[in-house]
Amino acid sequence: MYLVIDKFNTEFLYVESLTAGIGSNDIGLDRNQLGRERVVKFDRKGPKVLLTELNYSYRANSTNAAERKAVEEAFAQSVLWGFTVVVEEGGRVLVDASEFFMQDAHDVIGRLRSSQQGSYSLDKSRSAFYQPRIKNFPQNSEFESTLTFTGQPTGGYIRSVTPTPSSVTVREHYSFVQLPDANYQPRKFDPRAGYSSISYYDYATPISEPIEKRFITRHRLAKKDPRAAVSEAVEPIIYYMDPGAPEPIRSALMDGAKWWNQAFEAAGYKDAFKVEVLPEDADPMDVRYNLINWVHRSTRGWSYGASVTDPRTGEIIKGHVNLGSLRVRQDFLIAEGLLAPYEEGKPVSKEMEAMALSRLRQLAAHEVGHTLGIAHAYSSSTENLASVMDYPHPIANIKDGRIDLSAAYDEKIGAFDKVIVNYGYQDFPDGTDEDKALYEIVQNSLKAGFTFLSDQDARPAGGAHPFAHLWDNGKDPADELDRVMEVRAIALKNFGERNIKPGAPMAMLEEALVPMYFFHRYQVEATAKVVGGLNYRYALRGDGQPITELLTPQQELKAIESLLKTVQPSALALPESLLKIIPPRPLGYDRHRELINGKQI
């Protein structure tokens, strides 16, 4: 693989990724997985050409060249590769880049080692360029290699997904991309506005101002007429759906992703956000395409939204969503457990599929939101589902003594999501004081009762906030826990043969029983955080928000009472009649990670 280099000291973006993965959520090497993006340049050094990564974490935004150089020389850069010049002609050089594109840039070796799956090394004799995805375009060049790693497997995960686990073959992708022009305007970060951020140190900053600069991550979007109440975009944001997702899943995912157009409409855009099926001749790793990937693994696992971002400005160049295909089956299983739908002689209700597809719409909206630059918003479930960026637990209602799933998940973008998009993507007319306008957007949101709290406040391992949680519902965690326990009691009372299809092994009842028995577990975590919790906000000086406040003893005692109900023998015990109809696993149906630990319930 030879490269002709005719531009030196010209910065561009180098992105590595994994095109064909391993298929284990625990190892974490998925199909179409993005890796790092780096700002690099080619430096000519005598007979060599160095690929140098620039250090944009430390800079001087100054017109003074000496000032910029002082910062550049103060902090290390990284030379990623050295190429030897083969031929030189008219200011252009030819280099052999074969070894560069045959390296483990995605660190598959390191991931296998850290997940304790074995010690592997790259076997170049079993590796080759993958020619169908080696392409040149006007603003980007794409390269791909088939890489084989050999070694002694020591873990069960790699053995479970690889036909010969001593030989693991994947494909890695390498993109050289022209950086965006200088017309993008970074938007300042506000911790209350719901965005992820980039930051860097600017040593040209006056001593009266903070040296660390923070900006949100977002796509470039502008109105054709910023003064109009509603305007088309100069260039809309288009996301492409992986055609590998089957129907009706594909349509559900596209419908959910399209919810974001509701938020852009609220910000005064017309058709500024679109979702289409990826064209047949398009490369999913081509940075010109924002992509929604449908990713298969051997076990259910995470979905996530990533992006290729310009480290200089925070501009998102490519949104890249990976959705785990087994998520929908888990929701279908939850619905089976709640509804006990398989009655002899009666057609099976479509309610389970409807719930599972509804969850997929929400999942697509959530992960696409991350690729728009938006962070988790974990207090939204206490504010009438104000954001799809919360983690939603299915809402099971009780109607006439039966469980109803018709409103299990929301079917639209949230009210706070519209605030977030307005903050990040509003195109203000010339003459607008942008800082003041952005501050007013957030202040109006606070007056409307919306709050924003993210990961560090919600996760049970470290968060102390009583109203920011994962997979919870309801304004009051204890009240919702009591309600969820009622739903759980009905599901367990009705649990029996009707929870599995006719002809299925009776032992399969355990699959549907597990999510029912633990149906309340996340609401328990939410309620537990009320005990000793501290109510606080990302308050700025003068914004009027409460800074910190302790909960009342009554609130904490109420939470304790609800928690104690969950450990009563009547809540923990399963009826003897149910235990009698769940036998040990038959031949061909081994125990697995989705079952309760132990040989038999």
Secondary structure in CASP SS format (residue, H / E / C, confidence):
PFRMAT SS
TARGET T0000
AUTHOR 0000-0000-0000
METHOD secondary structure of the structure
MODEL  1
M C 1.00
Y E 1.00
L E 1.00
V E 1.00
I E 1.00
D C 1.00
K C 1.00
F C 1.00
N C 1.00
T C 1.00
E C 1.00
F E 1.00
L E 1.00
Y E 1.00
V E 1.00
E E 1.00
S E 1.00
L E 1.00
T E 1.00
A E 1.00
G C 1.00
I C 1.00
G C 1.00
S C 1.00
N C 1.00
D C 1.00
I C 1.00
G C 1.00
L C 1.00
D C 1.00
R C 1.00
N C 1.00
Q E 1.00
L E 1.00
G E 1.00
R E 1.00
E E 1.00
R E 1.00
V E 1.00
V E 1.00
K E 1.00
F E 1.00
D E 1.00
R E 1.00
K E 1.00
G C 1.00
P C 1.00
K E 1.00
V E 1.00
L E 1.00
L E 1.00
T E 1.00
E E 1.00
L C 1.00
N C 1.00
Y C 1.00
S C 1.00
Y E 1.00
R E 1.00
A C 1.00
N C 1.00
S C 1.00
T C 1.00
N C 1.00
A H 1.00
A H 1.00
E H 1.00
R H 1.00
K H 1.00
A H 1.00
V H 1.00
E H 1.00
E H 1.00
A H 1.00
F C 1.00
A C 1.00
Q C 1.00
S E 1.00
V E 1.00
L E 1.00
W E 1.00
G E 1.00
F E 1.00
T E 1.00
V E 1.00
V E 1.00
V E 1.00
E E 1.00
E E 1.00
G C 1.00
G C 1.00
R E 1.00
V E 1.00
L E 1.00
V E 1.00
D E 1.00
A C 1.00
S C 1.00
E C 1.00
F H 1.00
F H 1.00
M H 1.00
Q C 1.00
D C 1.00
A C 1.00
H C 1.00
D C 1.00
V H 1.00
I H 1.00
G H 1.00
R H 1.00
L H 1.00
R H 1.00
S H 1.00
S C 1.00
Q C 1.00
Q C 1.00
G E 1.00
S E 1.00
Y E 1.00
S E 1.00
L E 1.00
D C 1.00
K H 1.00
S H 1.00
R H 1.00
S C 1.00
A E 1.00
F E 1.00
Y C 1.00
Q H 1.00
P H 1.00
R H 1.00
I C 1.00
K E 1.00
N E 1.00
F C 1.00
P C 1.00
Q C 1.00
N E 1.00
S E 1.00
E E 1.00
F E 1.00
E E 1.00
S E 1.00
T E 1.00
L E 1.00
T E 1.00
F E 1.00
T E 1.00
G E 1.00
Q E 1.00
P E 1.00
T C 1.00
G C 1.00
G H 1.00
Y H 1.00
I H 1.00
R H 1.00
S H 1.00
V H 1.00
T C 1.00
P C 1.00
T C 1.00
P C 1.00
S C 1.00
S E 1.00
V E 1.00
T E 1.00
V E 1.00
R E 1.00
E E 1.00
H E 1.00
Y E 1.00
S E 1.00
F E 1.00
V E 1.00
Q E 1.00
L C 1.00
P C 1.00
D C 1.00
A C 1.00
N C 1.00
Y C 1.00
Q C 1.00
P C 1.00
R C 1.00
K E 1.00
F C 1.00
D C 1.00
P C 1.00
R C 1.00
A C 1.00
G C 1.00
Y E 1.00
S C 1.00
S E 1.00
I E 1.00
S E 1.00
Y E 1.00
Y E 1.00
D E 1.00
Y C 1.00
A C 1.00
T C 1.00
P C 1.00
I C 1.00
S C 1.00
E C 1.00
P C 1.00
I C 1.00
E E 1.00
K E 1.00
R E 1.00
F E 1.00
I E 1.00
T C 1.00
R E 1.00
H C 1.00
R C 1.00
L C 1.00
A C 1.00
K E 1.00
K C 1.00
D C 1.00
P C 1.00
R C 1.00
A C 1.00
A C 1.00
V C 1.00
S E 1.00
E E 1.00
A E 1.00
V C 1.00
E C 1.00
P C 1.00
I E 1.00
I E 1.00
Y E 1.00
Y E 1.00
M E 1.00
D C 1.00
P C 1.00
G C 1.00
A C 1.00
P C 1.00
E C 1.00
P C 1.00
I H 1.00
R H 1.00
S H 1.00
A H 1.00
L H 1.00
M H 1.00
D H 1.00
G H 1.00
A H 1.00
K H 1.00
W C 1.00
W H 1.00
N H 1.00
Q H 1.00
A H 1.00
F H 1.00
E H 1.00
A H 1.00
A C 1.00
G C 1.00
Y E 1.00
K E 1.00
D C 1.00
A C 1.00
F E 1.00
K E 1.00
V E 1.00
E E 1.00
V E 1.00
L C 1.00
P C 1.00
E C 1.00
D C 1.00
A C 1.00
D C 1.00
P C 1.00
M C 1.00
D C 1.00
V C 1.00
R C 1.00
Y C 1.00
N E 1.00
L E 1.00
I E 1.00
N E 1.00
W E 1.00
V E 1.00
H C 1.00
R C 1.00
S C 1.00
T C 1.00
R C 1.00
G C 1.00
W C 1.00
S C 1.00
Y E 1.00
G E 1.00
A E 1.00
S E 1.00
V E 1.00
T E 1.00
D C 1.00
P C 1.00
R C 1.00
T C 1.00
G C 1.00
E E 1.00
I E 1.00
I E 1.00
K E 1.00
G E 1.00
H E 1.00
V E 1.00
N E 1.00
L E 1.00
G E 1.00
S C 1.00
L C 1.00
R H 1.00
V H 1.00
R H 1.00
Q H 1.00
D H 1.00
F H 1.00
L H 1.00
I H 1.00
A H 1.00
E H 1.00
G H 1.00
L H 1.00
L H 1.00
A C 1.00
P C 1.00
Y C 1.00
E C 1.00
E C 1.00
G C 1.00
K C 1.00
P C 1.00
V C 1.00
S C 1.00
K C 1.00
E H 1.00
M H 1.00
E H 1.00
A H 1.00
M H 1.00
A H 1.00
L H 1.00
S H 1.00
R H 1.00
L H 1.00
R H 1.00
Q H 1.00
L H 1.00
A H 1.00
A H 1.00
H H 1.00
E H 1.00
V H 1.00
G H 1.00
H H 1.00
T H 1.00
L C 1.00
G C 1.00
I E 1.00
A C 1.00
H C 1.00
A C 1.00
Y C 1.00
S C 1.00
S H 1.00
S H 1.00
T H 1.00
E C 1.00
N C 1.00
L C 1.00
A C 1.00
S C 1.00
V C 1.00
M C 1.00
D C 1.00
Y C 1.00
P E 1.00
H C 1.00
P C 1.00
I C 1.00
A C 1.00
N E 1.00
I E 1.00
K E 1.00
D C 1.00
G C 1.00
R E 1.00
I E 1.00
D E 1.00
L C 1.00
S C 1.00
A C 1.00
A C 1.00
Y C 1.00
D C 1.00
E C 1.00
K C 1.00
I C 1.00
G C 1.00
A H 1.00
F H 1.00
D H 1.00
K H 1.00
V H 1.00
I H 1.00
V H 1.00
N H 1.00
Y H 1.00
G H 1.00
Y H 1.00
Q C 1.00
D C 1.00
F C 1.00
P C 1.00
D C 1.00
G C 1.00
T C 1.00
D C 1.00
E H 1.00
D H 1.00
K H 1.00
A H 1.00
L H 1.00
Y H 1.00
E H 1.00
I H 1.00
V H 1.00
Q H 1.00
N H 1.00
S H 1.00
L H 1.00
K H 1.00
A C 1.00
G C 1.00
F C 1.00
T C 1.00
F C 1.00
L C 1.00
S C 1.00
D H 1.00
Q H 1.00
D H 1.00
A H 1.00
R C 1.00
P C 1.00
A C 1.00
G C 1.00
G C 1.00
A C 1.00
H C 1.00
P C 1.00
F C 1.00
A C 1.00
H C 1.00
L C 1.00
W C 1.00
D E 1.00
N C 1.00
G C 1.00
K C 1.00
D C 1.00
P H 1.00
A H 1.00
D H 1.00
E H 1.00
L H 1.00
D H 1.00
R H 1.00
V H 1.00
M H 1.00
E H 1.00
V H 1.00
R H 1.00
A H 1.00
I H 1.00
A H 1.00
L H 1.00
K H 1.00
N C 1.00
F C 1.00
G C 1.00
E H 1.00
R H 1.00
N H 1.00
I C 1.00
K C 1.00
P C 1.00
G C 1.00
A C 1.00
P C 1.00
M H 1.00
A H 1.00
M H 1.00
L H 1.00
E H 1.00
E H 1.00
A H 1.00
L H 1.00
V H 1.00
P H 1.00
M H 1.00
Y H 1.00
F C 1.00
F C 1.00
H C 1.00
R H 1.00
Y H 1.00
Q H 1.00
V H 1.00
E H 1.00
A H 1.00
T H 1.00
A H 1.00
K C 1.00
V C 1.00
V C 1.00
G C 1.00
G C 1.00
L E 1.00
N E 1.00
Y E 1.00
R C 1.00
Y C 1.00
A C 1.00
L C 1.00
R C 1.00
G C 1.00
D C 1.00
G C 1.00
Q C 1.00
P C 1.00
I C 1.00
T E 1.00
E E 1.00
L E 1.00
L C 1.00
T C 1.00
P H 1.00
Q H 1.00
Q H 1.00
E H 1.00
L H 1.00
K H 1.00
A H 1.00
I H 1.00
E H 1.00
S H 1.00
L H 1.00
L H 1.00
K H 1.00
T C 1.00
V C 1.00
Q C 1.00
P H 1.00
S H 1.00
A H 1.00
L H 1.00
A C 1.00
L C 1.00
P C 1.00
E H 1.00
S H 1.00
L H 1.00
L H 1.00
K C 1.00
I C 1.00
I C 1.00
P C 1.00
P C 1.00
R C 1.00
P C 1.00
L C 1.00
G C 1.00
Y C 1.00
D C 1.00
R C 1.00
H C 1.00
R C 1.00
E C 1.00
L C 1.00
I C 1.00
N C 1.00
G C 1.00
K C 1.00
Q C 1.00
I C 1.00
END
